[in-house]
Amino acid sequence: MIDDKAQELGRLIGQAPEYQALRRAEQSLRDDGEAQKRLEVISRLTREFDQMMAQGQSPDDAKAQEYETTLKEFEASPVGQTYLVARANVDKLMTRVNQMIADGMERGVTSGIITL
């Protein structure tokens, strides 16, 4: 029963306007070569920074500046802005859903009625 309810919830989330907007924004990202280049640079530098920090090193100023500049360019681009807004809206939706699930679980713990 829980599996069925979870699948139904997933289907409903997939049909939510917030999720549909995210899917469209993701497609726009895939179709935008410049956005893809920026994301690749951001991902590469993030991996490099993670490796350096794991070794107790700090990134040099040039790489840090490249990261900041590329991130700002991505955030300022129309496709980047659309994606970030859509992602934030889905995150808000999921936060509300998770809170409602937690509330329902709490009610279930305190309820004397067992339903299946």
N, C-alpha and C positions, 0 to 999 in steps of 0.2 A: 504494500500500500504506500509506503514512504517513497519507494522508487517511482511509482506512478505519479504521485503528487510532485516529486522533484522534476520529473520530465515535463509535466504540465506547466510548472512554474518556469522552467527553462524555455518552453515554447512561448509562453506569454511574454517573457522578457525579450525573446527574439523578435516578437512582434511590436514591442514598445517603440514609440517614436524616437526615444533617446538612442536606442540600440540601432535602429534603422539609419539614423543620422550618422552614427559612428561608422557603420558599414559603408555609407556613401563617402564619408571623409577618408576612410582607409583606401577606397578605390581611387579617389582623387590623388592621394599620396602616391599610389602605385603608378598613376598615369603621369605624374609630374617628375621629369628627370632631374630637375634642379633640386627639388625636395629630397629625392632619393639620394643624390650626392651628399647633401647636407647631413642626412640621417646616417649615411655610411661613415662620414667623418666623425660625427658625434659618437657613434658606436665604437669605432676604432680607437678613438682617444679615450673613451670610457674604459675600454679593456686595458689599454696601456696604463692608464692611471691606477686601475685596480691592481695590476701586476706590480707596478712601482711601489704602491703603498704596502702591498704584501711583503715586499722586500725592504720596507722601512725607508723608502726613498720618496722624494717629492717631485712632481712634474716640474719641468723648467718653465720659465715665464712665457717663452714662445709658444709652447704647446698649450699652456693654460689660456693664453690669449686667443689662440686659434679655436679652442673649444668654446670660449665665451662668445667670440665673434660669430662662429657658425651657429651656435644655439640661438643667439639674438636674431640672426638672419632668418633662421627657420621659424622662430616665433613671430617674426614680423611679416612673413609671407602670408598671403591670403589662404593658401592651402594649409599652411602650418597653423594659423589661427583657427581655421575651421576644425581641423583635427583636434587641437587642444581643447576647444570648447566642447566638442562632441565627447571627447574622452572624459572630461570633467563631469559632464551631465550623466554619462553612464556610471561613473564612479559614485555620484550622488544617488542615483537610482539604486545601485547595488548596496550602498550604505543603508538606505531606507528599507530595502528588502531584508537585509541581514538583521536590522533592528527589529523588524516585524517578526522574523523567524525566532529571534531570541525572546521576544515578548510572548510569542505563542508557546515556546518551550517552557517559559516560566509559568505560564498559566496551566500548562499540562502537568507540571510538577505539583502544583497546588490543588489541582482538580481531583475530586474524589471519584469522578466518573471515568471509567476506562472505555475508550471507543476504539474499534478497529475497522 
